[in-house]
Amino acid sequence: MEKEQFVTIEGKRVPIEGEKNLLELIRKAHFNIMTFCYHPELAAYGACRLCLVEVEGMGIVASCTVKPRDGMKVRVNSDEIRHLRRINLELLLSSGNHDCTLCSKSNNCKLQKLAKDMDVTEIRFKSKKLDSHKDATSPALVRDHSKCILCGNCVRICNEVQGIGAIDFAFRGFRSKIATAFNKELGQSHECVSCGQCARVCPTGALMPNSSEIEHVFEAINNPKKKVAVHIAPAVRVGLGEMFGLPQGQNVDGKIAAALRMLGFDYVYDTAFAADLTIVEEATEFLERFKKGTNLPQFTSCCPAWINYVEKFAPEFIPNLSTARSPMQMMGPILKADYEDKGGKREDLVVVAVMPCSAKKTEAKRDEFYVNDNPDTDYVVTTVGLARMIKEAGIDFVNLENEWFDMPFGTKTGAGVIFGASGGVMEAALRYALAELDPANARSVKFSSLREGKVFKEKTVEVGDIKIRTAVVSGLKNARKLLDDIKAGKDHYDFIEVMSCQGGCVAGAGQPQFDGWAPRQKRAEGLYQEDTELAYKSQDNSGVQALYGRILDKVGGPLAHKLLHTHYFDRKDRTGQKR
């Protein structure tokens, strides 16, 4: 039996239990030591120097870069350490624009919180004015160089987790900044796929989802000539509550419906309706491909950052993508077709989608999702953006009574709701496929392996002598490895779900910020709980059945293809031109 190892932290013996650095061990000892550049999902960097501690025999070190060893003696709060941390924080505050009252990140900014916690009320160092340019060229993200503290989180997540490297450090000294290749604006970057994970790990207001559409939404609501429909994605219901102090993962869809009506929306719908519609079309497409043995494996197509990635970096897999649109881009044309069917004009209905994702903003602006210059989805607001709207309107969200979504686009099944978690789309598709192939035994198949908190999952489903080999991957670097293994003949699958954000849409850039895997799991659990209270498979959605009878005619038919399917382009050319 191995001898137990300890580190003495401020006189208290703390056991080493697999912590990868001193910082994690110190936090386990209930010293909430501050950091900027340290993130549990990224490699240690040691740039901010706020996690300084004193180790006997080593001197003052950055705790995030030192591995704990048996017998270490650590001081966390000596006078010298406190003095050095304060100086480092003041130096960070002296760089750039930190006018908190005018910043969208105010009250949710790590720099602001630390300054308050350390009682820093003045900066003794001369302010260094950084690049004040604000880059809003991307529909998905806004960069404000003046608020950047060069922590490197954005650079590392783009490279280490997504495997893209769309941004990096550029220039030197006081001219140092985070930049794209050739210092282009983000909207002109070929490499960026708009996943927004850089914004998710940014501790300040330097990188944020683009929220410019919020004012346009308010204008549409107050325009008497327009009707405004809104629909919310599954992941939003288990994320929004955090912005109002509610527990992580709490499902607040009833409060959201009430708040949206108070904001003035005319129609309040659930994107889970369109998720069921997506499954009906996508799973039908898969079964047809599977029977013919063509264009396999089929990849899911509901993640727009994944679509951007394939078009830019792996266009050879375009034939493998499902042609089914994402739920958001199915909901838009369906709502407008329904509005026209009832005698209205398409352009008089404004469709607003509330999404957990920054890439949805770029998806809505794709050329193929316009009809006569009118978009299928007019505006995309993130989860955090909706919270901002609710707060601006003075709505007491926490104390709202639950209300329900409007019909006919408020019906849903559990299969549609679990779309927000990694593995949820695959599980929903398999529920549909099994019900078609073996209805008597469809409910007996368990999907626990697809619900595990892992970035790669697989499951083989057997129906008689038929085997369906499936995989689920989240995080684009992990997806790239899977693509390489498929091309090399190492892996063989029939159906693959890909989400650009690790853990799925619950971890999207439009959600409230978080660190680590636990918040992802709590949000996913909120969706799986709702799943237990609803119909099991997408075929059971009565609203979807009625929609085919009223407008779409038949599954996979000509009108369904026109409204619910799409096509993709080879954009590997660095000019971004379609080929």
C-alpha positions in Angstrom: 0.0 0.0 0.0 1.4 3.4 -1.0 2.2 5.9 1.7 -0.2 8.8 1.7 1.4 12.0 0.6 0.7 15.5 2.1 1.4 19.1 1.4 1.3 21.5 4.4 -0.7 24.6 3.5 -0.7 27.4 6.0 0.0 24.8 8.8 -2.7 22.4 7.6 -1.8 19.0 6.2 -3.7 18.4 2.9 -3.5 15.0 1.2 -2.4 14.8 -2.5 -5.2 13.0 -4.4 -4.2 13.4 -8.1 -4.2 17.2 -8.3 -2.2 18.3 -11.3 -0.8 21.4 -9.7 -0.5 23.2 -6.3 -3.3 25.6 -7.2 -5.9 22.8 -7.3 -4.6 21.4 -4.0 -4.7 24.9 -2.4 -8.3 25.3 -3.6 -9.2 21.9 -2.1 -7.9 23.3 1.2 -10.6 26.0 0.8 -8.3 28.9 -0.1 -10.0 30.3 -3.2 -6.8 31.7 -4.6 -7.4 34.0 -7.6 -6.3 33.5 -11.2 -6.9 34.9 -14.6 -4.9 32.8 -17.0 -5.6 29.5 -15.3 -8.5 27.5 -16.6 -9.2 23.8 -15.6 -9.9 22.8 -19.2 -6.6 24.3 -20.5 -2.9 23.7 -20.1 -1.2 25.8 -17.3 0.2 29.1 -18.6 1.4 31.1 -15.6 1.1 34.5 -17.1 -1.1 36.5 -14.8 1.0 35.8 -11.7 -2.0 36.2 -9.4 -1.8 32.7 -8.0 1.6 33.3 -6.4 2.4 31.4 -3.2 5.6 30.8 -1.2 7.0 27.3 -1.1 9.7 26.5 1.4 13.0 25.9 -0.3 11.6 27.2 -3.7 10.6 30.7 -2.9 7.7 32.5 -4.6 6.2 30.5 -7.5 3.0 30.5 -9.6 1.0 27.7 -8.0 -0.6 26.8 -11.3 2.7 25.7 -12.8 4.1 23.6 -9.8 3.2 20.0 -9.2 2.5 19.1 -5.6 5.1 16.9 -3.9 5.1 15.2 -0.6 6.4 17.3 2.3 6.0 20.7 0.6 5.2 23.6 3.0 3.2 26.4 1.4 2.3 29.9 2.5 -0.7 31.4 0.7 -1.3 34.7 2.5 2.0 36.1 3.8 2.5 39.9 3.7 4.9 39.6 0.8 2.5 37.4 -1.3 -0.4 39.7 -0.7 1.6 42.7 -1.7 2.8 41.1 -4.9 -0.6 39.9 -5.9 -2.0 43.4 -5.3 0.7 44.9 -7.5 0.1 42.4 -10.3 -3.7 43.1 -10.2 -3.0 46.9 -10.3 -0.7 46.4 -13.3 -3.5 44.5 -15.1 -6.0 47.2 -14.2 -3.6 49.9 -15.6 -3.6 48.3 -19.0 -6.5 49.4 -21.2 -10.1 50.4 -20.7 -11.8 49.2 -17.6 -14.8 51.5 -17.4 -17.0 49.0 -15.8 -20.3 50.9 -15.8 -20.2 51.0 -19.6 -19.1 47.4 -20.1 -21.6 44.6 -21.1 -19.6 42.3 -18.8 -20.2 44.4 -15.7 -21.2 42.4 -12.7 -20.0 39.2 -14.5 -16.3 40.2 -15.0 -13.5 38.4 -13.2 -11.2 41.4 -13.2 -14.0 43.6 -11.7 -14.7 40.9 -9.0 -11.0 40.5 -8.0 -10.5 44.3 -7.8 -13.5 44.4 -5.4 -12.4 41.3 -3.4 -8.9 42.7 -2.9 -10.3 46.2 -2.2 -8.3 47.8 -5.0 -9.8 51.3 -5.1 -6.9 53.1 -6.9 -4.3 52.3 -9.4 -0.8 53.7 -8.7 0.6 53.0 -12.1 0.2 55.2 -15.2 -2.4 53.8 -17.5 -1.2 52.2 -20.7 -3.7 52.8 -23.5 -4.1 49.7 -25.5 -5.6 49.4 -29.0 -9.1 50.9 -28.7 -10.4 49.4 -31.9 -13.6 47.4 -31.5 -14.1 44.7 -34.0 -17.8 43.9 -34.6 -17.4 42.5 -38.2 -18.4 39.0 -37.1 -22.1 38.4 -36.6 -21.1 36.0 -33.9 -18.5 37.7 -31.8 -17.3 41.2 -30.8 -13.6 41.9 -29.9 -12.7 44.9 -27.8 -8.9 45.0 -27.7 -8.9 47.8 -25.0 -10.3 45.3 -22.4 -7.9 42.5 -23.2 -5.4 41.6 -20.4 -3.5 39.0 -22.5 -4.4 36.1 -20.3 -4.2 33.8 -23.3 -7.3 31.8 -22.5 -8.9 32.4 -25.9 -5.7 31.5 -27.8 -5.3 28.2 -25.9 -8.9 27.0 -26.1 -9.0 27.7 -29.8 -5.8 25.7 -30.3 -5.9 23.1 -27.5 -9.6 22.2 -27.4 -10.8 23.2 -30.9 -7.6 22.5 -32.8 -8.1 25.5 -35.0 -5.7 28.3 -34.0 -7.7 31.1 -35.5 -6.2 33.6 -33.0 -2.8 34.0 -31.4 -0.5 36.6 -29.8 0.9 39.2 -32.2 3.5 41.9 -31.9 5.6 42.6 -28.8 5.8 44.6 -25.7 3.1 47.2 -25.2 2.0 46.5 -28.8 1.1 42.9 -27.9 -2.4 41.9 -28.8 -4.5 38.9 -29.7 -5.0 38.8 -33.5 -6.2 36.6 -36.3 -3.9 35.5 -39.2 -2.6 38.6 -41.0 -4.3 40.7 -38.3 -7.6 40.6 -40.2 -10.9 41.5 -38.6 -12.7 38.5 -37.1 -15.4 38.7 -39.7 -12.8 38.2 -42.4 -10.9 35.4 -40.7 -11.0 32.2 -42.8 -10.1 30.0 -39.8 -12.7 31.2 -37.3 -15.8 28.9 -37.3 -17.7 31.2 -34.8 -18.0 28.5 -32.1 -17.4 31.3 -29.5 -15.5 29.1 -27.1 -12.9 31.9 -26.9 -15.6 34.2 -25.5 -16.7 31.5 -23.1 -13.3 31.5 -21.3 -12.6 35.3 -21.6 -12.5 36.7 -18.0 -13.2 40.3 -19.2 -15.3 42.0 -21.8 -12.6 41.6 -24.5 -14.4 38.8 -26.3 -18.2 38.5 -26.2 -21.1 37.2 -28.3 -22.4 39.9 -30.6 -25.5 41.4 -28.9 -26.2 44.1 -31.5 -29.5 42.4 -32.5 -31.2 43.0 -29.2 -32.1 46.6 -30.1 -33.5 45.4 -33.4 -35.7 42.9 -31.6 -37.1 45.6 -29.3 -37.8 47.8 -32.3 -39.7 44.9 -34.0 -41.7 44.2 -30.9 -42.8 47.9 -30.8 -43.5 48.1 -34.5 -47.4 47.9 -34.9 -46.9 46.7 -38.5 -45.0 43.5 -37.4 -45.8 40.4 -35.6 -42.9 38.9 -33.7 -42.5 35.1 -33.0 -39.9 33.8 -30.6 -38.7 30.3 -29.9 -36.2 29.0 -27.4 -33.6 26.2 -27.8 -33.6 23.2 -25.3 -30.3 24.3 -23.7 -31.6 27.8 -22.9 -34.1 26.5 -20.4 -31.4 24.9 -18.2 -29.0 27.9 -18.5 -31.0 31.1 -18.2 -31.9 30.6 -14.5 -28.2 31.0 -13.5 -28.3 34.6 -14.6 -30.9 35.2 -11.9 -29.2 33.3 -9.1 -31.1 30.0 -9.6 -29.3 26.6 -9.4 -27.3 25.4 -12.3 -29.4 23.1 -14.5 -32.8 24.2 -13.1 -35.4 24.0 -15.9 -37.1 27.4 -16.1 -38.9 27.0 -19.4 -42.2 28.0 -17.8 -40.8 31.3 -16.5 -39.1 31.9 -19.8 -42.5 31.6 -21.6 -44.0 34.1 -19.1 -41.1 36.6 -19.5 -41.2 36.5 -23.3 -44.9 37.4 -23.2 -44.2 40.2 -20.8 -41.5 41.5 -23.2 -44.2 41.8 -25.8 -43.6 38.9 -28.2 -46.8 37.9 -30.1 -46.1 34.2 -30.4 -43.9 32.1 -27.9 -42.8 28.7 -29.2 -40.4 26.0 -28.3 -37.5 25.0 -30.6 -37.8 21.5 -29.3 -40.8 21.2 -31.6 -38.4 21.8 -34.5 -35.9 19.4 -32.9 -38.5 16.7 -33.3 -39.1 17.8 -36.9 -35.3 17.6 -37.5 -35.2 14.0 -36.1 -38.1 12.9 -38.4 -36.3 14.2 -41.4 -32.7 13.4 -40.4 -33.4 9.9 -39.1 -35.5 9.1 -42.2 -32.5 10.3 -44.4 -30.2 8.1 -42.4 -32.3 5.0 -42.8 -32.5 5.5 -46.5 -28.7 6.0 -46.7 -28.1 3.0 -44.4 -30.3 0.7 -46.6 -28.5 1.8 -49.7 -25.0 1.9 -48.1 -24.3 5.4 -49.6 -22.6 8.4 -48.1 -21.9 6.7 -44.8 -21.2 7.6 -42.1 -23.9 10.2 -42.0 -22.9 13.2 -39.8 -25.5 15.3 -37.9 -25.9 18.8 -39.2 -27.5 20.8 -36.4 -24.3 22.4 -35.1 -23.4 25.5 -37.3 -19.8 25.7 -36.1 -19.3 22.0 -37.1 -20.8 22.8 -40.5 -18.4 25.8 -40.8 -15.6 23.5 -39.9 -16.4 20.8 -42.5 -16.8 23.4 -45.2 -13.5 25.1 -44.4 -11.2 22.3 -43.2 -12.7 19.0 -44.3 -14.9 19.6 -47.5 -14.3 16.0 -48.6 -16.9 15.0 -45.9 -19.6 17.4 -47.2 -21.5 14.4 -48.9 -21.6 12.7 -45.5 -23.4 15.6 -43.8 -27.1 15.2 -43.3 -29.0 17.7 -45.5 -31.5 18.3 -42.7 -31.4 21.8 -41.5 -30.8 22.6 -37.8 -34.0 23.0 -35.6 -33.5 26.7 -35.7 -33.4 26.9 -39.4 -36.4 24.5 -39.7 -38.5 26.6 -37.3 -38.0 29.9 -39.2 -39.4 28.8 -42.6 -42.1 26.7 -41.0 -43.3 29.7 -38.9 -43.3 32.0 -42.0 -45.0 29.4 -44.2 -47.7 28.9 -41.5 -48.1 32.7 -41.3 -48.5 32.9 -45.1 -50.9 30.0 -45.0 -53.1 32.0 -42.7 -53.2 35.0 -45.0 -50.2 37.0 -43.7 -47.2 38.2 -45.6 -43.8 36.5 -44.9 -42.0 39.8 -44.4 -44.5 40.9 -41.8 -43.5 38.1 -39.4 -40.3 38.6 -37.5 -38.8 35.4 -36.2 -36.4 35.6 -33.2 -34.5 32.6 -32.0 -33.1 32.4 -28.5 -30.0 30.1 -28.7 -27.1 29.0 -26.4 -24.7 29.5 -29.3 -22.8 32.3 -31.0 -22.4 30.3 -34.3 -26.2 30.4 -34.7 -25.9 34.1 -35.5 -23.7 33.3 -38.6 -26.0 30.4 -39.6 -29.0 32.7 -39.7 -27.1 34.9 -42.2 -26.2 32.2 -44.7 -27.4 33.1 -48.2 -29.4 29.8 -48.6 -31.6 30.8 -45.7 -33.1 33.8 -47.4 -36.2 34.0 -49.6 -36.4 37.2 -51.7 -34.0 39.0 -49.3 -36.1 38.0 -46.3 -34.3 35.7 -43.8 -35.9 32.5 -42.4 -34.6 33.6 -39.0 -34.5 37.4 -38.6 -32.6 37.7 -35.3 -30.7 35.4 -32.9 -30.4 36.3 -29.3 -28.2 34.3 -26.9 -29.2 33.0 -23.5 -27.2 35.8 -21.8 -28.7 38.3 -24.3 -32.3 37.2 -23.3 -31.3 37.7 -19.6 -30.2 41.2 -20.5 -33.5 41.9 -22.1 -35.5 40.6 -19.1 -33.4 42.7 -16.7 -33.7 45.8 -18.9 -37.5 45.4 -18.9 -37.5 45.2 -15.1 -39.1 41.8 -15.0 -38.9 39.9 -11.7 -37.9 36.6 -13.4 -37.5 34.5 -10.3 -41.0 35.1 -9.0 -42.8 34.6 -12.3 -45.5 31.9 -12.4 -45.0 29.3 -15.1 -46.7 29.7 -18.4 -46.7 27.4 -21.4 -45.7 27.7 -25.0 -48.2 28.6 -27.7 -49.7 26.1 -30.0 -49.3 24.6 -32.5 -45.5 25.0 -32.2 -45.2 24.4 -28.5 -45.6 20.6 -28.5 -42.5 18.5 -28.0 -41.2 15.1 -27.0 -38.4 14.2 -24.7 -36.4 13.3 -27.8 -36.5 17.0 -28.9 -35.6 18.3 -25.5 -32.4 16.3 -25.1 -30.9 17.8 -28.2 -29.1 20.3 -25.9 -26.8 17.7 -24.5 -24.0 15.9 -26.2 -25.4 12.5 -27.3 -28.9 13.8 -27.2 -29.3 14.1 -31.0 -28.0 10.6 -31.5 -30.2 9.1 -28.9 -33.3 10.9 -30.4 -32.4 9.6 -33.8 -31.9 6.1 -32.6 -35.3 6.2 -30.8 -36.9 7.1 -34.1 -34.9 4.6 -36.2 -35.6 1.7 -33.8 -39.3 2.5 -33.7 -39.3 2.2 -37.5 -37.1 -1.0 -37.7 -38.3 -2.9 -34.6 -41.3 -1.2 -32.9 -41.9 -4.0 -30.5 -38.5 -3.8 -28.8 -37.6 -0.1 -29.4 -38.2 1.0 -25.8 -36.0 -1.8 -24.4 -32.8 -0.3 -25.7 -30.9 1.8 -23.1 -28.7 4.8 -24.0 -26.7 5.3 -20.8 -23.4 5.1 -22.7 -24.5 8.1 -24.8 -25.2 10.2 -21.6 -21.8 9.8 -20.0 -19.8 13.0 -19.4 -17.2 12.2 -22.1 -16.0 13.9 -25.3 -16.2 10.7 -27.2 -18.9 8.0 -26.9 -20.0 5.1 -29.0 -22.8 2.6 -29.2 -23.7 -0.2 -31.5 -27.4 -1.0 -31.8 -28.5 -4.4 -33.0 -31.9 -5.1 -34.6 -32.1 -8.7 -35.7 -29.1 -9.2 -38.0 -28.7 -5.4 -38.5 -26.0 -3.5 -36.7 -26.0 0.3 -36.5 -22.6 1.6 -35.3 -22.8 5.1 -33.9 -20.4 7.6 -32.3 -20.8 10.9 -30.5 -18.0 13.4 -30.4 -17.8 17.0 -29.0 -15.0 19.5 -29.4 -13.6 20.2 -32.8 -10.2 18.9 -32.1 -11.7 15.5 -31.1 -13.8 15.6 -34.3 -10.7 16.2 -36.4 -9.1 13.1 -34.9 -12.2 11.1 -35.7 -12.2 12.3 -39.3 -8.6 11.4 -39.6 -9.2 7.9 -38.2 -12.1 7.4 -40.6 -10.0 8.5 -43.6 -7.3 6.1 -42.5 -9.7 3.2 -42.2 -9.2 2.9 -38.4 -12.8 3.6 -37.5 -16.1 2.5 -39.1 -19.4 4.0 -38.1 -22.8 4.5 -39.7 -24.0 7.5 -37.9 -22.0 10.2 -36.0 -23.1 13.1 -33.9 -20.7 16.1 -33.8 -21.0 19.1 -31.5 -18.3 21.8 -31.6 -18.6 22.6 -27.9 -17.5 19.9 -25.4 -20.6 18.6 -23.7 -22.9 19.9 -26.4 -25.2 23.0 -26.6 -25.5 23.3 -22.9 -21.8 24.5 -23.0 -22.4 27.0 -25.9 -20.8 30.4 -25.9 -24.2 32.1 -25.5 -24.8 30.4 -22.1 -23.7 31.9 -18.7 -20.0 31.4 -18.2 -18.7 28.4 -16.3 -15.5 26.4 -15.6 -15.1 22.7 -15.6 -17.3 19.7 -16.5 -19.8 19.7 -13.6 -22.0 22.6 -14.9 -22.3 20.8 -18.2 -23.5 17.7 -16.4 -26.0 19.7 -14.3 -27.5 21.4 -17.3 -27.7 18.1 -19.2 -29.4 16.4 -16.2 -32.0 19.2 -16.3 -32.8 18.2 -19.9 -32.9 14.5 -19.2 -35.2 15.1 -16.2 -37.7 16.8 -18.5 -37.3 13.9 -21.0 -38.8 11.6 -18.4 -41.9 13.7 -18.2 -42.6 13.8 -22.0 -43.4 11.4 -24.9 -40.5 9.2 -25.8 -39.9 9.6 -29.5 -40.3 12.3 -32.1 -43.0 10.4 -34.0 -45.2 11.0 -31.0 -45.3 14.8 -31.4 -48.9 15.4 -32.5 -48.0 18.9 -33.7 -45.3 17.6 -36.0 -47.8 15.0 -37.4 -50.4 17.7 -38.0 -47.8 19.9 -39.7 -47.1 17.2 -42.3 -50.8 16.8 -42.9 -51.4 20.6 -43.1 -48.3 22.0 -44.9 -45.4 19.6 -45.6 -47.4 16.6 -47.1 -45.0 13.8 -46.4 -41.7 13.1 -44.7 -38.8 13.6 -47.1 -41.2 14.9 -49.8 -40.6 17.8 -52.2 -42.0 20.5 -50.0 -40.3 19.1 -46.9 -37.0 19.2 -48.8 -37.6 22.8 -49.9 -38.3 24.0 -46.4 -36.4 21.6 -44.1 -33.2 20.7 -46.0 -30.2 22.6 -47.3 -26.9 22.2 -49.1 -23.3 23.0 -48.3 -20.2 24.6 -50.0 -16.5 23.8 -50.2 -15.0 26.9 -48.6 -11.4 25.6 -48.2 -10.2 28.3 -50.5 -8.8 30.9 -48.0 -10.6 33.7 -49.8 -13.8 32.2 -48.4 -15.4 31.9 -51.8 -17.8 29.1 -52.5 -16.6 26.4 -54.8 
